[in-house]
Amino acid sequence: MSKHYHLIGIGGIGMSGIAQLLLRRKDKVSGSDLKESSITQELQNLGAQVYIGHQSANITGADFIIYSSAIRPDNPEITEAKKKGVPLLKRAQALAELMQDKTVITVTGSHGKTTTASLASYLLMEAGLMPSVAIGGILKNINTNASLGGGKFFVAEADESDGSFLYYRPDYSIITNIDREHLDYYKEFKNEIEAFKEFLHRTTDNGCVFCSADDANLRNIIADYKKRYVLFGLGEGADIYPKNIKIEGLSSEFDCFYKNKFIDRFRLALGGMHNISNALSVIALGLELGIDLEHIKKTLADYKGAKRRLEIKFSERGLLVIDDYAHHPTEISATLEAVKNLKKDRLIAVFQPHRYSRTQLLLDEFAASFDAADYVIITDIYAASEPPIEGVSALGICEKIKKHSPGKEIYFLTKDKIREHIIKAIKPGDVVMMLGAGDIVKISDELVEGLKK
């Protein structure tokens, strides 16, 4: 019998995926968000009742309330649910319920989750396995972030940011890396490592974990793991590794070896060494599931990527604008290195820092993360519901980069000045890299509009 689920923060990428799955399951879905967006519009088209703004009356008639980690405890809809005794579910709890009776494949890690989960989802689709899918980005091959499939597999991106990935019991799990991230929640890095260790042990006894051999933190926690695991990585110490790598622009080719035996040569429609590593985990998963090698090769070659992951937004008159979600120093560094392979005249990086807490905790790391850029623009911090922290600002990042890279062109600009500045500064042969997890995507859209004119 169908139930009525109300989702607080329904316009978020993770929440919208759950809403889509519930709607396709023929449940009644309502939800609220602070503003309208293309996501809320799409959900309304699918049959959801969407309220703009949070009010206690919005939850009327709901059997369950699902909320995202961005929702504060004093939210009026949370308060009303507690008063009425309506069960409250975290996003991960709701997703865990949707996974029941499925063979679960999760993808987690500090970086690369969305790309890897998208690639794994697309592989199972290409192999005709009709998986259910819930990922944290739009998979461009199917133009959605969620799909209710008729097959036995469920592929999900497992978000570690608030520890809620510990609700899952995966049969197969890919862990890309562990980095100093989300320390606003974990407080200390050792707590984050401990959470990943616990996640590792939540894999079912007959399952298999795929871990990066290039990540020292993962190697440490897998050392005493007694169940089945496969190490993927760029070095020959891994179970599955590449050789004879050839990177051309934003795509690559490599020979793949598994247990020191040559498997095949693969073409990957993604740039950067980090994406070769991500792809190796998916090849290993495919081999584990017995998927035909031709399906695996075709998937890697035909993969169009996830939106806001090295997404080319403009390519005309020798100018290139690329948009990317990178917001942690490790991600920024890897993304800029990948773009450097395009061999353009100048790499202009435009970065919107995400959260005051992250900026404060990783200020020194940000200094070196722009080494591959020739020209850097930093704009104001996107708060993401955090209150400002005294003494923490985007200017602090500018100062750190200037100190680390004297002589590099570095600017601080408010968002409204970026488009005009770039249009004046850009020359044929330049690539503009827009980076951040906030609303910088609007600036890249405005810039593209300006360049078209």
QUIZIWO-V687933 format. One record per pair of residues at least 6 apart in sequence whose C-alpha atoms are under 6 Angstrom apart, sorted by the first residue. I is the first residue (numbers start at 1). J is the second residue. D is the distance in whole Angstrom. If there is no record, write none. Layout:
((I:J:D) (I:J:D))
//
This chain:
((2:27:5) (3:27:5) (4:28:5) (4:29:6) (4:62:5) (4:63:5) (5:29:5) (5:62:6) (5:64:5) (5:65:6) (6:29:6) (6:30:5) (6:31:5) (6:62:6) (6:65:5) (7:31:4) (7:65:6) (7:66:5) (7:67:6) (8:31:6) (8:32:5) (8:67:5) (9:32:6) (9:33:5) (10:16:5) (10:31:5) (10:32:6) (10:33:6) (11:33:6) (11:39:6) (11:40:5) (13:136:6) (14:136:5) (17:134:6) (17:145:6) (17:146:5) (21:148:6) (29:48:5) (30:48:5) (30:49:4) (30:50:6) (31:50:5) (32:50:6) (32:51:5) (32:52:6) (33:52:5) (33:53:6) (34:52:6) (34:53:5) (35:52:6) (55:76:6) (55:77:6) (56:76:5) (56:77:5) (56:80:6) (64:86:6) (64:87:5) (65:88:5) (65:89:6) (66:88:6) (66:89:5) (66:90:6) (66:91:6) (67:90:5) (67:91:6) (68:91:5) (92:164:6) (96:168:6) (102:152:5) (102:153:6) (103:152:6) (103:153:5) (104:153:6) (104:154:5) (104:170:5) (104:171:5) (105:155:5) (105:170:6) (105:172:5) (105:173:6) (106:155:6) (106:156:5) (106:157:6) (106:158:6) (106:173:5) (107:113:6) (107:117:6) (107:157:5) (107:158:6) (107:173:6) (107:174:5) (108:158:5) (108:175:5) (109:175:5) (109:176:5) (109:177:5) (109:178:6) (110:177:6) (110:178:5) (110:179:6) (114:136:6) (116:278:6) (117:157:6) (118:139:6) (120:282:6) (123:299:6) (127:295:6) (129:151:6) (130:149:5) (130:150:6) (130:151:5) (131:149:5) (131:151:5) (131:153:5) (131:154:5) (132:147:5) (132:148:4) (132:149:4) (132:154:5) (133:146:5) (133:147:5) (133:154:6) (133:155:5) (133:156:6) (134:145:6) (134:146:5) (134:156:5) (135:145:5) (135:156:6) (135:157:5) (137:145:6) (137:306:6) (138:144:5) (138:145:5) (138:306:5) (138:307:5) (139:145:6) (139:306:5) (140:304:6) (140:305:6) (140:306:5) (141:304:6) (158:165:5) (159:165:6) (161:182:6) (166:199:6) (169:202:5) (169:203:6) (170:203:5) (171:203:6) (171:204:5) (171:207:5) (172:207:5) (172:208:5) (172:209:6) (173:209:5) (174:209:6) (174:210:5) (175:211:5) (176:212:6) (177:215:6) (186:192:6) (208:228:5) (208:229:5) (209:229:5) (210:229:6) (210:230:5) (210:231:6) (211:231:5) (212:231:6) (212:232:5) (212:233:6) (213:231:5) (213:232:6) (213:233:5) (213:238:6) (214:233:6) (231:238:5) (231:239:5) (232:238:5) (232:239:6) (232:240:5) (232:281:6) (233:241:5) (233:277:6) (234:241:5) (239:258:6) (239:259:5) (240:257:6) (240:258:4) (241:256:6) (241:257:5) (242:254:6) (242:255:5) (242:256:5) (243:254:6) (243:255:5) (244:254:6) (244:255:6) (245:253:6) (245:254:4) (246:252:6) (246:253:5) (249:341:5) (249:342:4) (250:270:5) (250:271:4) (251:268:6) (251:269:5) (251:270:4) (251:271:4) (252:267:6) (252:268:5) (253:266:6) (253:267:4) (254:265:6) (254:266:6) (255:264:6) (255:265:4) (256:263:6) (256:264:6) (257:263:5) (266:297:6) (267:301:5) (268:300:5) (268:301:5) (269:301:5) (271:338:6) (272:338:4) (308:323:5) (308:324:5) (308:325:5) (309:324:5) (309:325:6) (310:323:6) (310:324:5) (311:322:5) (311:323:5) (312:322:4) (313:321:6) (313:322:6) (314:320:5) (314:321:5) (318:428:5) (318:429:5) (319:428:5) (319:429:6) (319:430:6) (320:431:5) (321:431:6) (321:432:5) (322:433:5) (323:433:6) (323:434:5) (324:435:5) (325:435:6) (325:436:5) (325:437:5) (326:332:5) (326:435:6) (326:436:5) (327:436:5) (327:437:6) (329:365:6) (329:366:5) (329:369:5) (332:369:6) (333:369:5) (336:372:6) (337:372:6) (344:429:5) (344:430:6) (345:429:5) (345:430:5) (346:374:6) (346:430:5) (347:373:5) (347:374:5) (347:431:5) (348:375:5) (348:376:6) (348:432:5) (348:433:6) (349:376:5) (349:433:5) (350:376:6) (350:377:5) (350:378:6) (350:434:5) (350:435:6) (351:378:5) (351:435:5) (351:436:6) (352:379:5) (352:381:6) (352:436:5) (353:381:5) (354:381:6) (354:382:5) (355:382:6) (355:383:5) (355:384:6) (367:400:5) (367:401:4) (375:409:5) (376:410:5) (377:410:6) (377:411:5) (377:412:6) (378:412:5) (379:412:6) (379:413:5) (379:414:5) (380:394:5) (381:394:6) (382:438:6) (419:447:5))
//
